[in-house]
Each structure stands twice: as C-alpha cells, then as structure tokens.
C-alpha cells in the first residue's frame, strides 16, 4: 500500500498526512480549503483537486472529516469515494462519528467491493503532530492487518477492538472519559485556589498519584494560565458528547456523570464559547463557584 489518498486536511488530518509522507508513502491529499492542500504539497505530498483524483490510483484511502453527515457525503455521496473506488481498495475512516454510521458505511462498502475500517483516534493535535495517536479500529481482522503498517505511521497505540462500529464505540467511551477528567480537573483546581493552596503545587502532587492522567498533564497548564486557545474545540467535544449519549441510549445504559458534563459543554457552546479549547470547562466551573476572573 504505497499510495494513500487522504481526504480532510484539517487540524488532525494535515499532520497525519505529513507523517505518512515522512514514513515513505506517496500521499495524495484533498481538502475543501486549498491552503491545506498547499501545505501538504510543501511537505512533499501531492495535491488533488477532487475526491475522485485522490481516490483513483490509491491503494488505501483515509478520511478525517468532522461528523457523520460529512463522512456519508465524502464516502457514499455523489462524486465520493465509493463512486471512484476500485475493487479491494481499503478505506479507513479516522473521523469521530456515530457507530451506526460506521456500520452503514461498511455495509455500503461491501456492496461496492471495498474494504472498510472505522479507526477513530485520540491524542489531539499534539498527538497527531508527534505521530503518537491512539487508534481504535473496527472491522475485519484481515483488513486491520493490511492497514496496520499505514496506521503505524500516525499512531503508537493501535488496537483492533472488534467488528465494524466498535472503533467508534470505543472512541465514544474515550470522549466520555476525557470530558469527565477535564471537568473534575477544573473542579479540583478551583477548590485548591479557593482554599488558598498554590494550584501549581497541587497539580504536581496530583500528577504523581492515582489522580494523574494525560488530561492533567496536557490540560492543567491551560487552566492555570486561563489560556483556552483551541487544541480541541468545545464545539467538537459537544458533537462527540452527542455521539456518546446516543450510543448509551442505543446500548440501554445510563451515564449520569457523562450526561452532566455533556450539559456543561452544551451550555458553553450555546453561549458562544464553542471555539475555545475543551479545557475551557474551567472557565464555567470558576463562574459557577463565583470566582471568575
């Protein structure tokens, strides 16, 4: 699989495509914004002016787009991947979408003679740039084995988690946990500051014990500095929490804490803070404590 068609060169997609180039793959990228395509070309990839051009000569096609309707349009829509694919081609959707959509895409792919995997990622922009993403893959075991060398160019933890849709289910669980960690970290820091404890010292101690987490390591500084420049926007996490609650409803399980955090994220987005990093949960937590600066 030497040629990779890459569709969606956004915050996550562009560094992933660049890492594929660095690993020796011939990467043909398409994006609605030409500037992102130009950036890939500058990194020694190739640019495509359409989905068809990115797909036609590729051994594997990767998609990284915002939401379920985007995946449906790019993969199954007019002028999309399946209309321009060839038998045996491997399509890896690395977006974060509803598990039901991932299963529907896989079914359509089978009818088109195309192999499909859902392979959402975790690790944020930093993980994409560093090539150390965690990748949870749903689909056939043989297709996973074929895709693994490609995935190893963009990720470090790469696990086949089950059949089609399972990757998206695990990603929903991931986003549920990240949201909970962020909110509890925000509450812990507000508590420390309100109690006249140096929050920097508190973070150092918390990080060395059972409360330590990647969320604490990567997001505590944002909260301490009140710098919510987006790495992963609240609006995207809001979308993901919609996927989480829908998946929980489909599975017939309750997520009481997750539902509460989903509402807090929704309130931030509703008031216009959707462009902030998801560590911006700290901002609302301070306000609810009457301690906003």
C-alpha positions in Angstrom: 0.0 0.0 0.0 2.4 2.7 -1.2 -0.1 5.3 -2.3 -2.5 6.8 0.2 -5.4 9.1 -0.7 -6.1 11.4 2.2 -9.3 13.4 2.4 -9.7 16.0 5.1 -6.5 18.0 5.9 -7.8 19.8 9.0 -6.2 20.2 12.4 -5.7 16.5 12.8 -5.6 15.4 9.1 -2.8 17.5 7.9 -0.2 16.4 10.4 -1.3 12.8 10.0 -0.8 13.1 6.2 2.6 14.7 6.7 3.7 11.8 8.9 2.6 9.4 6.2 4.8 11.3 3.8 7.7 11.1 6.3 7.2 7.3 6.5 7.7 7.0 2.8 4.1 6.9 1.5 3.0 8.6 -1.7 0.2 10.8 -0.2 -2.4 12.4 -2.4 -4.4 14.9 -0.4 -7.8 16.6 -0.9 -9.4 19.3 1.2 -12.1 21.9 0.6 -9.6 24.6 1.6 -6.8 24.8 -1.0 -4.4 26.3 1.5 -4.3 23.0 3.4 -3.6 21.1 0.2 -0.8 23.5 -0.5 0.7 22.8 3.0 0.7 19.1 2.2 2.5 19.7 -1.1 5.0 21.8 0.7 5.7 18.8 2.9 6.4 16.7 -0.2 2.9 15.2 -0.6 0.7 15.6 -3.7 -2.4 17.6 -4.1 -5.7 16.6 -5.6 -8.4 18.9 -6.9 -11.2 16.4 -6.2 -12.1 13.3 -4.2 -12.0 11.3 -7.4 -8.4 12.4 -8.1 -7.3 11.5 -4.6 -9.0 8.1 -4.8 -8.5 6.7 -8.3 -4.9 5.5 -8.0 -4.7 5.0 -4.3 -4.2 1.6 -2.6 -5.7 3.0 0.7 -7.9 6.0 1.3 -8.1 7.8 4.7 -10.8 10.2 5.7 -10.7 12.6 8.6 -13.7 14.9 8.5 -15.9 16.5 11.2 -19.1 14.5 11.6 -21.3 11.6 10.5 -23.0 13.6 7.6 -19.6 14.6 6.3 -18.4 11.0 6.2 -21.6 9.9 4.4 -21.2 12.7 1.8 -17.5 12.1 1.3 -17.7 8.3 1.2 -21.1 7.5 -0.2 -22.3 10.7 -1.8 -22.2 11.9 -5.4 -18.6 12.1 -6.6 -17.5 10.4 -3.4 -15.1 7.6 -2.6 -17.3 4.6 -3.5 -18.2 6.1 -6.9 -14.4 6.3 -7.7 -13.0 3.3 -5.9 -11.7 0.1 -7.3 -12.3 -3.5 -6.0 -10.3 -4.4 -3.0 -9.4 -0.8 -2.1 -9.1 -0.2 1.6 -11.0 2.8 3.0 -10.1 3.9 6.6 -12.4 6.4 8.2 -10.5 8.1 11.0 -13.2 10.6 11.8 -15.2 10.5 15.0 -18.8 9.6 14.1 -21.7 7.6 15.3 -21.2 3.8 15.5 -24.4 3.3 13.4 -23.0 5.4 10.6 -19.7 3.5 10.6 -21.7 0.2 10.2 -23.7 1.7 7.4 -20.6 2.9 5.6 -19.1 -0.6 6.0 -22.2 -2.2 4.5 -22.2 0.1 1.6 -18.5 -0.6 1.1 -19.1 -4.3 0.9 -21.7 -3.8 -1.9 -19.1 -1.7 -3.7 -16.4 -4.3 -3.3 -14.4 -2.0 -1.0 -12.9 -2.9 2.4 -13.8 -0.5 5.2 -12.4 0.1 8.6 -13.5 2.7 11.3 -10.4 3.9 13.0 -11.0 7.0 15.1 -8.1 8.5 17.0 -7.3 10.0 20.4 -4.4 12.2 21.3 -5.4 15.6 20.0 -3.4 17.9 17.7 -0.2 17.3 19.7 -0.6 13.5 19.2 -1.2 13.9 15.5 1.9 16.1 15.1 4.1 13.7 17.1 2.7 10.6 15.4 1.7 9.0 18.7 -2.1 8.8 18.4 -4.1 6.1 20.0 -6.1 4.4 17.3 -9.1 2.1 17.9 -10.1 0.0 14.9 -13.3 -1.7 14.0 -13.7 -4.1 11.1 -12.4 -7.4 9.7 -9.2 -8.7 11.3 -7.6 -9.3 7.9 -8.3 -5.7 6.8 -6.8 -4.5 10.1 -3.7 -6.5 9.5 -3.4 -4.9 6.0 -3.9 -1.4 7.3 -1.6 -1.6 10.3 1.6 -0.5 8.6 -0.2 2.6 7.4 -1.6 3.3 10.8 1.8 2.8 12.5 2.9 5.9 10.6 0.5 8.1 12.5 -0.1 6.3 15.8 1.6 4.5 18.7 -1.2 2.5 20.3 -3.1 0.7 17.6 -5.7 -1.9 18.6 -8.3 -3.9 16.7 -11.3 -3.6 19.1 -13.9 -5.6 17.2 -16.3 -5.5 14.2 -17.4 -2.5 12.2 -18.6 0.3 14.5 -16.6 -1.0 17.5 -13.9 1.6 16.9 -16.4 4.4 17.1 -17.9 2.9 20.3 -14.5 2.8 22.0 -13.9 6.4 20.8 -17.2 7.4 22.3 -16.0 5.9 25.6 -12.8 7.8 25.2 -14.5 11.1 24.8 -16.8 10.4 27.7 -13.7 9.8 30.0 -11.9 12.8 28.6 -14.8 15.1 29.3 -15.2 13.7 32.8 -11.4 14.1 33.5 -11.5 17.7 32.3 -14.4 18.7 34.5 -13.0 17.0 37.6 -9.6 18.6 37.0 -11.3 22.0 36.7 -13.2 21.4 39.9 -10.1 20.3 41.7 -8.1 23.4 40.7 -11.0 25.8 41.6 -11.2 24.0 45.0 -7.4 24.4 45.5 -7.4 28.1 44.7 -10.5 28.8 46.8 -8.7 27.1 49.7 -5.5 29.3 49.3 -3.5 26.3 48.0 -1.0 27.0 45.2 -2.6 25.2 42.3 0.7 24.7 40.6 1.9 22.7 43.6 -1.4 20.9 43.7 -1.0 19.8 40.1 2.5 18.5 40.7 1.2 16.3 43.6 -1.9 15.2 41.8 0.0 14.2 38.8 2.2 11.8 40.8 -0.6 9.9 42.4 -3.7 8.0 41.3 -5.3 11.2 40.1 -2.6 11.6 37.5 -3.7 11.4 33.8 -2.8 12.5 30.3 -5.6 15.1 30.7 -3.9 16.5 33.8 -0.5 16.5 32.1 -1.7 18.2 28.9 -4.5 20.5 30.1 -3.8 21.7 33.6 -1.4 24.4 32.2 -4.3 25.8 30.0 -6.5 26.0 33.1 -3.8 27.6 35.3 -3.0 30.2 32.7 -6.6 30.7 31.7 -5.4 30.2 28.1 -8.1 28.3 26.2 -6.6 28.6 22.7 -8.2 25.7 20.9 -6.3 22.5 20.5 -9.6 20.6 20.5 -12.6 22.9 20.3 -15.5 22.7 22.7 -17.8 22.6 19.7 -16.3 19.4 18.6 -16.4 17.8 22.0 -20.1 18.9 22.1 -20.6 16.9 18.9 -18.8 14.0 20.4 -20.9 14.0 23.6 -23.9 13.8 21.4 -22.5 10.6 19.9 -21.8 9.4 23.4 -25.3 10.0 24.7 -26.8 8.4 21.5 -24.6 5.3 21.9 -25.5 5.0 25.5 -29.2 5.2 24.6 -28.8 2.6 21.9 -27.0 0.3 24.4 -29.5 0.9 27.1 -27.1 2.2 29.7 -27.1 5.2 32.0 -24.2 7.7 32.0 -25.2 10.1 34.8 -21.9 11.8 35.2 -21.3 11.9 31.5 -24.7 13.4 30.9 -24.0 16.2 33.4 -20.7 17.1 31.7 -22.4 17.0 28.3 -24.8 19.7 29.6 -22.0 21.8 30.9 -20.2 21.6 27.5 -23.5 22.3 25.7 -24.0 25.5 27.8 -20.6 26.8 26.9 -21.2 26.2 23.2 -24.7 27.8 23.4 -23.3 31.0 24.9 -20.7 31.3 22.2 -17.6 29.6 23.7 -17.6 26.7 21.3 -14.3 28.0 19.7 -12.4 27.6 23.0 -10.3 24.5 23.8 -12.2 21.9 25.8 -10.2 22.9 28.9 -12.5 25.9 28.8 -14.7 23.9 31.1 -12.5 25.5 33.8 -14.0 28.9 32.8 -17.5 27.8 33.5 -16.5 26.0 36.7 -15.0 29.2 38.0 -18.1 31.1 37.2 -20.3 28.6 39.0 -18.1 28.9 42.0 -18.4 32.7 41.9 -14.7 33.1 41.3 -14.4 34.1 37.6 -11.5 36.5 36.9 
